[in-house]
Amino acid sequence: MKNKIFDIPFIGYDYGKEHNWNFDVLIGKYGNPVIGIKIKNAVEQYSADPNSYTDFHTILNQVISIIGENHIIQKLDIFRKQRYSAEKSTQFLQQKYSEHFEGRIYKTIDTLLLFTDVVDNSKKKNNYNFSDKRYKELRDKCQKVHMLLSQFHCEPQFLFEKDWEYYIGGGLSMNLSDIPTFDNIKSTNTNLRFGNRHGKVISFVDVENIELPSQIEPYSILGGNGTASETAVDNFSFINELEDYHMVIYNQIISIPEQAPKQRELDKKKKKHEGVAKSAPSNMIVAEEIETLLHNIAVDGQLIVDAHFSIVFATETQEEMERTQSMIESKLFTKGIIVSKKLVGTINANSKMSYHLGLGKNLIDLKTFSIANKVRDVKIFEQYAFYMIDIAQKKLSFKDFCLHGKFYAIDSTTIDLCMSVFQWANFRSTKSGIKIHTQINLATKIPTFYRITNANVHDTKGMDFIEIEPLACYVFDRGYFDLNRLYKINLTNAFFIIREKGLPDYEIISGEDLLENDDNILCDQTIRFTVNRNKDNYPSELRRIVYYALELKRTFVYYTNNFYLKANEIALLYKNRWQVELFFKWIKQYLKVKTFWGTSENAVRIQIHIAIITYCLINAIKNDLKLKGTIIDTMRIIGNSSFVSSSIMELFTPCKRQEFIKNIQLEFNF
C-alpha cells in the first residue's frame, strides 16, 4: 500500500481570552470556525424511565433547532476503559474501600457536541466564504445552547485549546492521554493500526444498499419474559456491554442545509411518484410517506437534515477486533441497521463454523452460490415453502380480524431484471423481469398461495392459478377486472370485491344514488350490466358501492357479489388489500428479493422460495415464543446469529450486566 501524508483538517485556534470569550474556537482548514461543548447526560443508562429518555431526546432536538440552517452538529460519545487507582484518604475505612478496587477495570464515557458551518467541498475548489456576521451568529447560538443544557443539568463545559488537543490527539491515536503518542498510525486493506492496536470504522450506511429503519424511538424495551421485560433502556447500551475494546467512538453528524430547496425537491419527488401510482401501486405508498413528512415539517417545524453515523473502535489484538466487530454489527442489526457486511463475507469470517454446516473448508465467493443454485432441484424449495405456509397459517389462524370469515387479497409484483444477464426472463424490448402472483390471508397476513411467472403474464391470467374456496371472499385491484373470470368465482359460491375499471354501462335495479351518513358511503346500488359483451360475461346482478376516502380526498368505486356485508365493511376490506402491497415491500426490502445470488431461472426461483420460507418461519417462531416487537426485529436477531451456537430463547434473553460502570451517559440517536 502506498504511503500517504495524513492531512489534519485544522489550521489553528482563535483564542477566547483575546476577545473575552469563555471558550477557544478551533479553525478548520477551510477557515470555518468550530466550537465545542462537553456535556454529561443527566439520564442514567439503566434509569428505566422512558420519560427521561424522551426528555433528553427533546433537549437535543432543541439544540438542533437553535443551531439552525447552514450549520453542522457533530456528537461524539467516547467510551474507554481505565484501571482504577485508589484515591488516598485520611479515613481508614475509605482508604481500605478504595484499595479494594485498586487495579480494577471501569468504563467511562465522554460526550462532546461540536458546531460549525456547512462547507461545500463537493467541488474541486471549496465553496466557503468566511463572514464576521456568520461567525458571531455561530458564537451566539452556541451560548444559547450552553444555557439550555445548563437548565437541564447536563453540566456543559466549553472546550479550550488543551481540551481540543486532548480529544483530537486521543481520537487520532485511539488512546485518550494528556500526552498522546502517535505510534505508527496506518491503514491496511482490512483495518486500521494504531501502533500495536487494531481498529475499524463501521459505517451505519452501506452505500450499495441503504438499510436504515424509518423510525427509531429514543429508547428500547429490554424485552424477554421476566418482570423487567418492559424496562426502558438506552438504544446503544450494548456498547458498554462490549468486553474486548480499548476505546470506542460513536460518531453522529447532522448537517442542516437550507430548508426551502430541500422541501421543493421532496415535493417534486412526491408528484413524480403520484404520476406513476396507477402502473405501480407501491409508488402511492412512497408518495404518502413524503406527504406525511412534508406535513410534519409544516406543522411541527421539523428539519430536513443530512446525516452520517459510524462507530470507530480499537482493540489490543486482531482477534478481539473481529469479535468486537461481529458483536457491534449483530447489535446494530437488531436495531434495523444493516451495515455493509455481505453474506459471503459473513460465511468466510466464520469459516471454521461454516465447515460444520457443510460449506467446505475453502473460502467461497458469490459465484459458488450461483453455480450451486443453477443445478439444485427447485421443486424441493417450492414444496417446502408451501409446507411452511401451511404451518404458519395454522399457528396464526387464531388472530382476530375485523370481520368473521375467510378474506384473501390477490395481487402481483414485478421484479425488473437486466435483460443482458437474465435473457430467459425477457418480456420487453429493453428489459427482463419476473412476476410473483400472490394470495394473502388478510387475518394472518401470511401468503396462502403464490406463483412465479414471466413478467409478461397478465394479472387476469393469474386468477386462473387460484383455487377458489366456497364462501371465501377475494379482494382484487382493478387490474383484475375480468368479468368472465369474476363470474366463475360467483358460480363457485364465493365472493369477490374489485375496484371499478373504466366506465362500464349498467342499469340500476335498486339502491340510492346518494346516501348521507357518517361512513362516507356515497352510493350502495344493485346493478346489471347493459352492454352485450359485459352482460354476456357477467349476466347476474352486482352490487356497486361508491366510497369517499376522506384521508386521500378521492372517490373509489367497488363491485361485489356480496350482498350480506355492510357497505362500509366492503370498503374496509378493500382498504385491507394493502396488506399484500406491504408484504411485497417487506420481502423486497428485508429479504433481498430484488438482488439475486445467481442469474439462472433456477437460482432466481430458489431465492424467492427461500424468502417465502423465511417469512413464514419467522412469523411462526415469533408466535410460538410470544416474542415482542416486530417480525423484522425477530428476523434480524436470528439471521445475524447463524453462526452462534445458542438456543433461540438465549438469543432473545438480555445479557446480565457484569461490570461496574462509572459516569454513565446516554448516547443519543439524532
Secondary structure, 3 states (H helix, E strand, C coil): CCCCCCCCCEEEEECHHHCCCCCCEEEECCCCEEEEEEECCCCCCCCCCHHHHHHHHHHHHHHHHHHCCCEEEEEEEEEEEEECCCCCCCCHHHHHHHHHCCCCEEEEEEEEEEEEECCECCCCCCECCCCHHHHHHHHHHHHHHHHHHHHCCCCCEECCHHHHHHHHHHHHHCCCCCCCCCCCEEECCCCEEECCEEEEEEECCCCCCCCCCCCCCCCEECCCCCCCCCCEECCCCHHHHCCCEEEEEEEEEEEECCHHHHHHHHHHHHHHHHHCCCCCCHHHHHHHHHHHHHHHHHHHCCCCCEEEEEEEEEECCHHHHHHHHHHHHHHHHHCCCCCCCCHHHHHHHCHHHHHHHHHCCCCCCHHHHHHHHHHCCHHHHHHHHHHHHHHHHHHHCCCCCCCCCCEEEEEEEEEEECCCCCHHHECCCCCEEEEEEEEEECCCCCEEEEEEEECCCCHHHHHHHCCCCCCCEEEECHHHCCHHHHHHHHHCCCEEEEECCCCCCEEEEEEECCCCCCCCEEEEEEEEECCHHHHHHCCCCEEEEEEEECCCCEEEEEEECCCCCCHHHHHHHHHHCHHHHHHHHHHHHHCCCCCCCCCCHHHHHHHHHHHHHHHHHHHHHHHHCCCCCCHHHHHHHHHCCCCCCCCHHHHCCCCCCCCCECCCCCCCCC
